[in-house]
Amino acid sequence: MEHVIALHQVYAELLFRGLKTVELRKSRAFNEGDVVFLYVARGNPYELRDTLRRLGLHEEQTLTKRGTIAGGFEVGEVIKADPETLWGMTKETSGLSLVHGEKGRRWLENYIKDYGYAFTIERPFLFKEPLSREEMKERYGVHVEGIIHLSRKTKKPWVRALIEDLLSRDVLYL
């Protein structure tokens, strides 16, 4: 199954640089083998700037652009666990430590109350030509802003057409 989700730019940058190899979610959003396309949402611009600086990079060196579907990944292993276990397993692979430092644990505990899911990121890829929100509006008549989660399960024809468009695009595997 294919999905389109929003991810803050700072995490998209980490993912496409190979520094984020696990995606954390409150619910079981994906299954092993699913393809997840990433809509790059704004997020906190200071977190992006500071994280890039810690990596020795400048904002002009980003691999992604806000407001685009920039690429994606295939879902590997799916793990269900409580926040403490998830933190122990993913603090170095989820991007939370790079973005929040030790406060990443608190962020995770606030985000995932009783239990959550870790999805390993396999075969990340960037589109050679990302799909902008302006193109989405023009082609599919929809204005995308902020948090989204679309999947092929939908009965909406525009979502199915969007996913077919994404599946046909040229990619660069990282």
VENDA-V22283 format. One record per helix or strand. SS is the DSSP state (H for helix, E for strand). FROM is the first residue (numbers start at 1). TO is the last residue. If there is no record, write none. Layout:
ss;from;to
SS;FROM;TO
SS;FROM;TO
//
This chain:
ss;from;to
E;2;8
H;9;16
E;22;25
E;35;41
H;45;54
H;59;61
E;68;81
H;83;90
H;96;100
H;103;111
E;116;132
H;133;140
E;149;151
H;157;168
E;171;173
//
